[in-house]
Amino acid sequence: MTKRRWLPLASAIAGVMLVCGCATDGQAIRTEPPKVATLKAALADANVALRAGQGDKAQALLKEAAVNYPADKAPWLQLAQIKFDRASYGEAIINAQEALRRDPVDTLANSIVAVSGLRVSTRALADLSAQNNLSGSLRNEARELAKLLRTTLGEDVLVPTVAPPPVRPKAAPASRIKGAAKNQSNSNDPFGGLK
Protein backbone atom coordinates (compact mmCIF):
# COMPACT_ATOMS: atom_id res chain seq x y z
CA MET A 1 0.00 0.00 0.00
CA THR A 2 1.09 3.53 -0.63
CA LYS A 3 1.38 6.34 1.89
CA ARG A 4 -1.73 7.98 0.53
CA ARG A 5 -3.91 4.98 1.38
CA TRP A 6 -2.53 4.58 4.93
CA LEU A 7 -2.93 8.23 5.92
CA PRO A 8 -6.77 8.29 5.89
CA LEU A 9 -6.91 4.88 7.59
CA ALA A 10 -4.48 6.00 10.32
CA SER A 11 -6.48 9.20 10.88
CA ALA A 12 -9.70 7.22 11.21
CA ILE A 13 -8.15 4.82 13.74
CA ALA A 14 -6.75 7.75 15.77
CA GLY A 15 -10.19 9.42 15.78
CA VAL A 16 -11.92 6.24 17.00
CA MET A 17 -9.34 5.85 19.78
CA LEU A 18 -9.84 9.48 20.82
CA VAL A 19 -13.62 9.09 20.99
CA CYS A 20 -13.30 5.85 22.98
CA GLY A 21 -10.90 7.52 25.38
CA CYS A 22 -13.37 10.32 26.06
CA ALA A 23 -16.18 7.88 26.83
CA THR A 24 -14.66 6.87 30.16
CA ASP A 25 -14.15 8.87 33.31
CA GLY A 26 -10.65 7.56 33.83
CA GLN A 27 -11.36 4.67 36.18
CA ALA A 28 -14.25 2.74 34.77
CA ILE A 29 -16.81 3.01 32.06
CA ARG A 30 -19.94 4.53 33.51
CA THR A 31 -23.07 2.60 32.56
CA GLU A 32 -25.59 4.71 34.52
CA PRO A 33 -25.86 8.44 35.12
CA PRO A 34 -24.83 9.55 38.64
CA LYS A 35 -27.62 9.04 41.18
CA VAL A 36 -29.37 12.09 42.57
CA ALA A 37 -30.18 12.04 46.27
CA THR A 38 -33.84 12.04 47.12
CA LEU A 39 -35.22 15.35 48.32
CA LYS A 40 -35.83 13.96 51.79
CA ALA A 41 -32.22 12.72 52.03
CA ALA A 42 -30.84 16.02 50.72
CA LEU A 43 -32.83 18.02 53.29
CA ALA A 44 -31.73 15.66 56.07
CA ASP A 45 -28.07 15.96 55.00
CA ALA A 46 -28.40 19.75 55.00
CA ASN A 47 -29.86 19.66 58.53
CA VAL A 48 -27.00 17.45 59.74
CA ALA A 49 -24.44 19.82 58.20
CA LEU A 50 -26.18 22.83 59.75
CA ARG A 51 -26.22 21.25 63.23
CA ALA A 52 -22.52 20.43 62.81
CA GLY A 53 -21.80 24.12 62.20
CA GLN A 54 -21.19 23.66 58.47
CA GLY A 55 -23.55 26.33 57.20
CA ASP A 56 -21.85 26.69 53.82
CA LYS A 57 -22.08 22.95 53.18
CA ALA A 58 -25.75 22.95 54.20
CA GLN A 59 -26.48 25.80 51.80
CA ALA A 60 -24.62 24.03 48.97
CA LEU A 61 -26.68 20.87 49.58
CA LEU A 62 -29.91 22.88 49.57
CA LYS A 63 -28.97 24.70 46.36
CA GLU A 64 -28.21 21.35 44.72
CA ALA A 65 -31.57 20.02 45.92
CA ALA A 66 -33.28 23.11 44.49
CA VAL A 67 -31.69 22.38 41.10
CA ASN A 68 -32.55 18.66 41.24
CA TYR A 69 -36.13 19.28 42.41
CA PRO A 70 -37.09 22.60 40.80
CA ALA A 71 -40.81 22.33 41.56
CA ASP A 72 -40.39 21.82 45.30
CA LYS A 73 -40.43 24.71 47.77
CA ALA A 74 -38.65 22.92 50.64
CA PRO A 75 -35.02 23.68 49.69
CA TRP A 76 -35.85 27.35 49.10
CA LEU A 77 -37.74 27.61 52.37
CA GLN A 78 -34.88 26.08 54.32
CA LEU A 79 -32.38 28.40 52.60
CA ALA A 80 -34.60 31.38 53.49
CA GLN A 81 -34.70 30.29 57.13
CA ILE A 82 -30.90 29.93 57.27
CA LYS A 83 -30.42 33.40 55.79
CA PHE A 84 -33.03 34.87 58.15
CA ASP A 85 -31.33 33.31 61.18
CA ARG A 86 -28.02 34.83 60.03
CA ALA A 87 -29.63 38.28 59.63
CA SER A 88 -29.04 38.24 55.86
CA TYR A 89 -32.50 39.62 55.30
CA GLY A 90 -32.15 40.51 51.62
CA GLU A 91 -31.13 36.95 50.73
CA ALA A 92 -33.81 35.58 53.05
CA ILE A 93 -36.43 37.54 51.12
CA ILE A 94 -35.13 36.29 47.75
CA ASN A 95 -35.16 32.64 48.86
CA ALA A 96 -38.57 32.98 50.50
CA GLN A 97 -39.95 34.48 47.29
CA GLU A 98 -38.65 31.43 45.40
CA ALA A 99 -40.60 29.25 47.84
CA LEU A 100 -43.67 31.46 47.30
CA ARG A 101 -43.41 30.97 43.52
CA ARG A 102 -43.94 27.27 44.20
CA ASP A 103 -46.55 27.74 46.97
CA PRO A 104 -48.04 31.25 47.10
CA VAL A 105 -49.86 30.67 50.40
CA ASP A 106 -46.95 29.27 52.44
CA THR A 107 -47.19 30.97 55.84
CA LEU A 108 -43.53 30.61 56.81
CA ALA A 109 -42.30 32.05 53.49
CA ASN A 110 -44.71 34.98 53.77
CA SER A 111 -43.61 35.57 57.38
CA ILE A 112 -39.93 35.56 56.42
CA VAL A 113 -40.59 38.08 53.65
CA ALA A 114 -42.65 40.33 55.94
CA VAL A 115 -40.39 40.27 58.98
CA SER A 116 -37.19 40.51 56.92
CA GLY A 117 -38.62 43.48 55.06
CA LEU A 118 -39.59 45.15 58.32
CA ARG A 119 -36.14 44.61 59.78
CA VAL A 120 -34.44 46.04 56.69
CA SER A 121 -36.83 49.01 56.74
CA THR A 122 -36.35 49.59 60.45
CA ARG A 123 -32.59 49.58 60.06
CA ALA A 124 -32.75 51.98 57.11
CA LEU A 125 -35.14 54.34 58.93
CA ALA A 126 -32.91 54.30 62.01
CA ASP A 127 -29.92 55.19 59.84
CA LEU A 128 -31.85 58.02 58.20
CA SER A 129 -33.05 59.31 61.55
CA ALA A 130 -29.51 59.25 62.90
CA GLN A 131 -28.42 61.34 59.93
CA ASN A 132 -31.44 63.68 60.33
CA ASN A 133 -32.38 62.99 56.71
CA LEU A 134 -35.90 61.72 57.29
CA SER A 135 -38.01 64.52 55.89
CA GLY A 136 -40.48 65.41 53.16
CA SER A 137 -42.08 62.63 51.15
CA LEU A 138 -39.92 59.98 52.83
CA ARG A 139 -41.27 60.98 56.23
CA ASN A 140 -44.84 60.93 54.91
CA GLU A 141 -44.32 57.49 53.37
CA ALA A 142 -42.92 56.18 56.66
CA ARG A 143 -46.02 57.50 58.46
CA GLU A 144 -48.29 55.81 55.92
CA LEU A 145 -46.43 52.51 56.36
CA ALA A 146 -46.70 52.79 60.15
CA LYS A 147 -50.44 53.47 59.80
CA LEU A 148 -50.81 50.40 57.56
CA LEU A 149 -48.90 48.27 60.08
CA ARG A 150 -51.07 49.49 62.97
CA THR A 151 -54.20 48.66 60.99
CA THR A 152 -52.89 45.25 59.92
CA LEU A 153 -51.78 44.28 63.42
CA GLY A 154 -54.82 45.83 65.12
CA GLU A 155 -52.63 47.93 67.41
CA ASP A 156 -52.95 51.62 68.22
CA VAL A 157 -49.23 51.91 68.98
CA LEU A 158 -46.51 49.98 67.14
CA VAL A 159 -43.72 50.55 69.62
CA PRO A 160 -44.94 51.44 73.08
CA THR A 161 -43.09 54.12 74.97
CA VAL A 162 -41.06 52.94 77.89
CA ALA A 163 -42.38 54.23 81.19
CA PRO A 164 -39.90 54.99 83.95
CA PRO A 165 -39.50 52.04 86.31
CA PRO A 166 -41.83 52.18 89.30
CA VAL A 167 -40.37 52.77 92.73
CA ARG A 168 -40.18 49.39 94.44
CA PRO A 169 -40.13 48.70 98.13
CA LYS A 170 -36.79 47.55 99.49
CA ALA A 171 -37.83 43.91 99.99
CA ALA A 172 -40.49 42.39 97.77
CA PRO A 173 -42.40 39.35 99.05
CA ALA A 174 -41.32 36.04 97.49
CA SER A 175 -44.84 35.33 96.20
CA ARG A 176 -44.78 38.56 94.21
CA ILE A 177 -41.45 37.65 92.58
CA LYS A 178 -42.74 34.18 91.59
CA GLY A 179 -45.90 35.70 90.09
CA ALA A 180 -43.86 38.11 88.00
CA ALA A 181 -41.73 35.27 86.64
CA LYS A 182 -44.86 33.37 85.59
CA ASN A 183 -46.20 36.37 83.68
CA GLN A 184 -43.08 36.71 81.54
CA SER A 185 -43.20 34.85 78.25
CA ASN A 186 -40.49 33.89 75.82
CA SER A 187 -42.60 34.22 72.72
CA ASN A 188 -41.05 33.68 69.30
CA ASP A 189 -43.64 36.00 67.79
CA PRO A 190 -41.77 37.96 65.10
CA PHE A 191 -44.21 40.83 65.50
CA GLY A 192 -43.83 40.90 69.32
CA GLY A 193 -41.51 43.91 69.22
CA LEU A 194 -44.06 45.91 67.26
CA LYS A 195 -46.85 45.58 69.82
Secondary structure, 3 states (H helix, E strand, C coil): CCHHHHHHHHHHHHHHHHHHHHCCCCCCCCCCCCCCCCHHHHHHHHHHHHHCCCHHHHHHHHHHHHHHCCCCCHHHHHHHHHHHHCCCHHHHHHHHHHHHHHCCCCHHHHHHHHHHHHHHHHHHHHHHHHCCCCCHHHHHHHHHHHHHHHHHHCCCCCCCCCCCCCCCCCCCCHHHHHHHHHHCCCCCCCCHHHC
